[in-house]
Amino acid sequence: MLQFKYDKVTTVEDGVKRLLTVRDREIPEFEIIKRPEGEYTDILVLDGKRIPLLWWRYEARMNSMKNYGRKAPLENCALNSKSFVGKDEPIDALIYRELDISEYVLVSPVKKVTAFLNGDACNLLGKTESGAMLGLELGATMAPGTIPQFDHRIITKHGMATDRTVNNVVEQSGVYLFADSDPRPVAFDDGEYYLYGLSVEDSTRAAFAFAVILGNVNADDLIAQDKHLRALLGAVKASSECGKSVIIEGEGV
């Protein structure tokens, strides 16, 4: 397998094929579509299904927070998020992502939202079925192409966990490559060296798509979650327009 060690991967699809090859798995017919029109995340086309890739769930720090939240789900109190992306990213896609992260870490679906949308900025309060609260401060307001900046914190009855260390002001990457062609470093993840050449986010996308193809992540569950998140997005917009809290699917909280 050493022939792959220094080969540079340039696309997420090639990254998935690389992972399948080095693990001696058959490469099925598939396609990864970069957040197509009308969608809020990338789409994996596999076995006639269009599967939303909730790839952020495979970020190492996000998984650590998820594991912490699953220790005692009924003791989870709140999740706070301060997350910002460039103006070239739609605010709806960011809200979609952060709502999924909230449910994933708190281990409970969101049932009520109170949202304030102002252009490409959103302040969102919510409550889950288990009674945990969420407070999200979101913005697609930075310069186009800026590295996304995320800061999540889960608070429980037995402590707290965060994906941003105290002395880190901006997002950190595993490896920074300084070359003579660009004054800015190229950042990528060294957690899976077969994926050298992909950005941190793209290597995570490839790892998640690989897991879906292997069946380690259930495709039907992702499709169902996408439908639920779209309903949440509708509730967020309705709340912002009417200035009141909106209960999801008419269920009390």
N, C-alpha and C positions, 0 to 999 in steps of 0.2 A: 504493500500500500504506500510505500514511501514516494512513489512517483507523484502523488497528489500533494505532498507536503508544501511545496513552494509554488504550485500553480495558483495563479490569481483567479478568483471567482468574480465575475462581473455582473451577474443577474441573480435574483432570488431563485428563479427556476433552476438555473445551473447549480445553485447551492443545494437545492433539494435533491437534484440528481446526484451530486457529489456524495451527499450523506447516504443516499440509497446504495450507491456503488460501493463505498468503503465499508458498508455493513452487510454487503452481499445480499441485498434485497433487489427484487425485480423492479424495474422502473415502469410504472403504468403510464397510460396516456393521461396527461393532466395539463392544466394551464393555470397560471396565476395572473389575474388581471388587477392592475394597480388601481385601486379605488375608482371603479367606473361610475359614470353618471347615474345618480339616483341611489348610490350606495354610500355607506359611511366608513367602510374599511375595505381592504383588499379581498378579492374573491378567488377561491380555489374551485376550479371546474374539474370535477372528478366523478366518474361513473354516472354521468348525466345530471349531477347535482351541482348547484351553485352554492358553495359553502363559504359563509363569512369567516374570515380569519381574524379571530380575536387574539392576535399574536402577542399583545402586551402581557398576557397571562403567563408567558414563558420567560419574561425578564427575571433574572436571578433574584433581584431585590424584591420584586413583586411576589414571587413565590415564597420568599421568606416571610413577608407580611401575611400572605394567605395562610401559611402554616401556623403562624402565631394566632390568627383569627379563628382557626379551626380547633384550637386547644379547648376552648369552652365557648361555643358560639352564642349561647344565651347570656354570656357575661360581656359581650362586646357592647360598648357604649356609643362610640362615634367614630367616624372617619372624616378627616379634614384633608382638603386638597388645594394646593395653589399650583395651577398648571397653565403654561403659556406656550403658544406656538407662533410661527410666522404668519403674516397676513395672507400668504398663499395657501394656507390650510383653512378650510371652512370651520366656523365655530360649531356647527351642528356635529361634525365628525369628532371634535374634541369633547363635546358634551356626551355624545354616544359612548366614547371611550371611557370617560370618567365615571359615568353611571354604571358601566359594566364592571369597572374596577371596584367601585363601591360595593356592589352586590357580591362580587367574587371574594373580596377580603372580609366583608362583614357576614358572609354566609347566609344572606337573607335577601329576598327581593324587595325593591323599593315600592312602597304603596302610596306615598303621598309626597308631593313636591310643591314648593313655593319658589318661583323663579323670577328673576329680574334681568331681562335682556336689554342691552343697550349697544346696538351695533354689533361689533364682534367681541363684546365682553358679556359675561354672564355671572351673576351671583346666585347660587342655587342652594336651597335648604331642602332637606328631605327626611323621611322617616321610613324605616324598613318594617317588614312584617313582624320581626322580633322585637321592635321597639328601639333599635339603635338609630342614631341620628347621623346625618351627613351634612357637611358644609363645604361647598365647592366654589372656589374663586377661579374663574377661567377666562382666558383671553386669547384670541387669534390676532394679536396686536403688534407683534415684533416684526422686524424686517423680514421680507421673504427669504427663505433659505436658512433662517436661523435654526441652530440646534434646539429642539424642544426642551423646555425646562419644566421638570415635574418635581413636586414635593408632596408626598402622601404621609399621613400619620393616622394610625389606628389607636384608639384609646379604649382600654378594657377595665374591668373591675380589678384586674390583677396586674396592671401595668400598661405600657404603651410600646409601640414599635414604629419606626419611620424608615423610609428608603433614602433619606438624605442625612448624612452625618452633620453634626452641629457646625463644623467649621467649613463645610462645603456650601458655597454660595451658588454655584452653577453646576449643571449636570457633568458628571465625570464619566470617562470612558476607560476601557481596559488598556488600550495601547494608542499612542499618538505617533504618527509617522510624519517627520519633518523632511521635506524634500526641497530641491533647489528650484522647483517650478512654481511654487505657491507659498506665500508667506504664512498661510494658515495651515496648521497640521491636519492630516487626515486621521480621523479616529475610527477604530474598529475594535471588535471584540476578540480577545485571544482565548476565550473559553472553548472554542471549537476551531482548532487551527486549520482544519480542512476548508473552512470558510474564509480564509484570508483573502482580503480584497473587498469584502462586503462591509458596509457600515454596521454599527452596533445594532441599529433597528432592523436592517435587512437580514443580518445573521439570525436575529430572533424570529423574524418572519419565516425564514427558511426552516428553522428548527421546529416551529409550530406546524407549518404545512407538512413537514416530514412526519410529525406525530399523528396528524390527521390521516395521512395516507396509510400509515401502519395500523391505524385503528386504536391508537393509544388515547386519542381524543375523539369523542363521539360526534360525528358530523351532524346527525339529526338534532343533538342537543344545541349545537352552535346555530343551526337554522332556527330553532325554537327561541333561543335567546335573542337572536336578531329581531324576530317579530316582537318580542317583549320590549326590547330597547327602543324600537320604533314607536311603540305605544307610549313609552316614557318620554320620548322626544316631543310627541304630540301634546302630552300633558304639560311639559315644560313651557312650550309656546303658548298654550291656552292659559296657563297661570300668569305668564308675563303680560298677556293681553288684557286679562280681566282683573289683575291685581289681587287675586285670591289664591289660596291653596287649592290644589286639584288632587282628588283621590283617584288612584288608578283602578280602572275597571269597576268603579262603583263600590269597591270594598272598603269597609271602615278600618280605621287605624287607631 
